[in-house]
């Protein structure tokens, strides 16, 4: 069976024209998605490159077509690579691309105008085209993810086949085949045109499916984000409606008793009511403080102002106050008296993190228990841990305690109200510093919270 290569070239030109239209509309309606512009350029350059093939029959145009056609088609393949890099939000090395194309053009023109050698020109073109195809396949393999895995694998196979075809042609040239006429009816010529037709169509299909998969994945992620925001809002109003309201009901109740029945109460009862009012006031203030800090962080209004300071020196006043709170409950709080660790962090946030973690340990530790705060320096960060001998956390709740939509709030060992908001706030503040927070806990044996703050 014989192929009419000139007819095949016309068919390829028509398909590339259709690809230009497809990529134009894809680019027009999804401009925010990087990479499509380069793929549109690829289809345009391929269209121009194959449009020049039938014009080779004109003796006046032939030298110029020979001089520029390979450069145009090679540039198109490079545009595919650049589009792939931008699709994955990777930086493009423009300098390297310019050097690569310029070097190819200089060598190509040398073997056009100085030494006229179609063998070397074809070998140079085939090797360059295959290297770009393999580089694109390797890049896609390294950067693919679960969202586009199947389509990425499909495109990787196409790039590998495309590169292999031109490696085959290079080997054949090295082994001594004579390259004379691109319209000659032989396998060497036909395979490159069949490749241009089939691979071009399949690439277009693969790129569009990959783009659509990414768009669909982003829609799913946005829906999940929206669901989280709704859950967050519900939890926020739940805290305001219940957890913030309850202490005030207690405050009003105790205040009314003292106001209306003060003379009928003995001294012990009065002191008991006053202590209850003080405890409720403190817990309500802490909850309100956390709510305000958290809401400001969600709206981007909580300023992050890192500065260098001595860590222990800064958190010492907070720990001193908490030591008294722990002592009032019969709990021993230990922390280093001296430490020269300096960090680059936001003072207010670090103090808030320590306050919330230690307050949390006090809340869930029984009288007679112990709480230890430790600082440990590594090469790049400082690890701060808060360990207690409290009631611990159930296994099923360990993964929920840093998520506001899961609602793991519970009462402390002395009936203290708890919403879990303090731990969520700690996580967000630690992450604001580029650090991480973890928890280890065993029921009825205690908990250990650890977080890392990078030095810079």
C-alpha positions, 0 to 999 in steps of 0.5 A, a space after each residue: 500500500 502506498 501513501 500520497 504524502 502530499 495529500 497526507 500533508 494537506 490532511 495534517 494541515 486541516 487537522 492543525 487548523 482545527 486544533 488552532 480553533 479548539 485551543 483558541 476557544 479553550 484559551 478564550 474561556 479559561 484564560 486563568 489556566 496557565 499553559 493553554 497560550 503555549 499550546 495554542 502557539 504550538 498548534 499555530 506553528 505546526 500549522 505554519 510548518 506544514 503549510 510550508 511543505 507543499 510550497 517546497 515545489 517552488 524553486 524560489 521559495 525552497 531555500 527559505 523553507 529549508 532554512 526556517 521550516 525545521 526551526 518553526 516546527 521545533 519551536 512548536 514542540 518547545 511550546 508544548 513543553 513550556 505549556 506543560 511547565 506553566 500548567 503545573 505552575 513551574 518556572 520557565 527558564 527563558 534563558 535556556 530556551 533562547 540558547 537552545 533555539 539559537 544554537 539549533 538555528 545557527 548549526 542548522 543554517 551552517 549546514 544550509 548555507 555554508 555546507 549544504 547537508 540534508 543528512 546532518 540537518 535532518 539528524 539535528 532536527 530529529 535528535 532535538 525533537 526527540 530530546 524535547 519530547 522525552 524531556 516533556 514526558 519526564 517532566 509530566 511523569 515527575 509532576 503528575 498528581 492523583 487528580 489527572 493521573 490517567 490523562 497524564 499517563 496517556 500524554 506521557 505515552 504519547 510523548 514517549 512514542 513521539 520521541 522514539 519515532 525521531 530516535 528511530 529516524 536518527 539511528 537510521 540516518 547514522 546507519 547510512 540511509 540517504 535522505 534526499 526527498 521528503 516526498 519519497 514513498 518510504 517508511 522513513 518519510 511516511 512515519 513522520 507524517 503519520 506521527 504528525 497527524 495521529 500524535 497531533 490529534 491525540 495530544 489535543 485530546 489529551 491536553 483538553 481532557 487534562 485541563 478539564 480534569 484540573 478544572 473539575 478538581 478545582 470545582 470539587 475543592 472549591 465546593 469542599 472549601 465552601 462546605 468547610 466555611 459553612 461548617 465553620 460559620 455554624 460552629 462559630 454561631 454555635 459557640 456564640 449562642 451556647 458557650 458564650 451565653 451559658 457563662 453569662 447566665 451563671 454570672 447573672 444568676 449568682 449576681 442576682 442571688 448576691 444582690 437580692 439575698 446578700 443579708 440572708 447568706 452566711 460568709 462562706 456562701 458569699 465567698 463561694 458565689 464570688 469565687 464562682 463569679 470570678 471563675 465564670 468571668 475569667 473563662 468567659 473573657 478567655 473564650 471571648 478573647 479566642 473568638 475575637 482572635 480567631 475571627 480576626 485571623 479568618 478575615 485577615 485582620 490579625 496582623 503578623 509582625 515577626 521580630 527577634 526576641 528571647 523566647 522564655 523571657 517573652 512567655 515568662 509573664 504568661 507562664 507565671 500567671 498560669 502557674 498561679 491558675 494551676 496552683 489554685 486547682 492543685 496542679 504543679 506547673 514546671 517550666 525552665 527558669 533560664 534559656 537563651 533561645 532566640 526566635 524570629 516570631 510574632 510575640 503576641 501569637 506565641 504568647 497566645 499559643 502558650 496560654 491556650 495550650 497550658 490553659 487546656 492542660 490545666 482544664 483537663 488535669 486533675 488536682 495533684 497532677 503535673 504540667 511541664 513546658 519544655 523548650 528544645 533547640 534544633 538546627 533550624 527551629 525550636 520545639 516547644 512542648 506542653 505535657 500533662 498528666 491529665 485525662 487524655 484524649 480519645 483516639 477517635 478525637 485526636 484527628 478532630 481537635 484541630 478542626 472547628 467543624 468537628 466540635 470536640 469541645 468538652 468539660 474540664 476536670 472541674 466542670 470547666 466549659 470547653 469549645 476546642 477553639 483554643 487549639 484550633 487557634 493555636 494550629 492556625 497561629 503556628 502555621 502562620 509562622 511556618 511551623 507544625 503542631 502535633 499531639 500525643 495522648 493516651 486516655 487517663 494518662 495525659 497528653 503532650 502537645 508539641 509545636 515547632 517555630 522555625 528560627 527564621 
